[in-house]
Amino acid sequence: MTLFLTTACNLRCTYCYASAGNATPKFMTLETARRGIDFVAANAAQRRSPYFEVGYHGGGEPTVHWPVLTASFDYAREKAAELQLELRSSVATNGVLSGPQIDWIVAHVGGVSLSCDGLPTVHDECRRTASGSGSSARVIHTLRRFDEAKFPYGIRLTVTAEHIGTLADSVEFLSSEFHPSSIQIEPVYLLGRGREGGLGGVGRIH
């Protein structure tokens, strides 16, 4: 099960498919998250699956809704223990995290898909904070913390038409500076702020 916790976001990416930050944000309640967890856990038990999985995503940044993320994870862990199942978990994040958030993710979550667009200059052009500044320094800090902890993560790189020429350099930068299990390259979705100037083609590099 994937929980889309919120439409709120701490970034204003130029190509955001959800136009996060353009409208009044919405937030999932803990009750809704618990009901979803109950459903998938019961389904796993009925089918005699040894595990169920909870992923955190969003039409924004899931870690912005931190209290519900952590509380629902604790609930899922309790439900898994009650039904004698394994809990598998993942978080999709933009990597703009506080130190305590990084510590919690490393200690609890099974893996992360982290969005980073490669070269800091490219990343900062596309993935800006709500105040308009670049976010690459924060993201690089998170990646280094994950590497120090030998925490499993993959990188999701969104490539735009104007930056296709630097794609090879961006992949080289990510491969040489960090230790992701994979680099997933995707085009801009022609939705939200990404309606103008998309790029076709999808690839995955291991």
Secondary structure as GFF3:
##gff-version 3
##sequence-region A 1 206
A	DSSP	beta_strand	2	4	.	.	.	ID=ss1
A	DSSP	alpha_helix	30	46	.	.	.	ID=ss2
A	DSSP	beta_strand	51	57	.	.	.	ID=ss3
A	DSSP	three_ten_helix	62	65	.	.	.	ID=ss4
A	DSSP	alpha_helix	66	82	.	.	.	ID=ss5
A	DSSP	beta_strand	86	93	.	.	.	ID=ss6
A	DSSP	alpha_helix	99	108	.	.	.	ID=ss7
A	DSSP	beta_strand	112	115	.	.	.	ID=ss8
A	DSSP	alpha_helix	120	126	.	.	.	ID=ss9
A	DSSP	alpha_helix	136	148	.	.	.	ID=ss10
A	DSSP	beta_strand	153	159	.	.	.	ID=ss11
A	DSSP	three_ten_helix	161	166	.	.	.	ID=ss12
A	DSSP	alpha_helix	167	177	.	.	.	ID=ss13
A	DSSP	beta_strand	183	187	.	.	.	ID=ss14
A	DSSP	three_ten_helix	192	194	.	.	.	ID=ss15
A	DSSP	beta_strand	203	205	.	.	.	ID=ss16
###
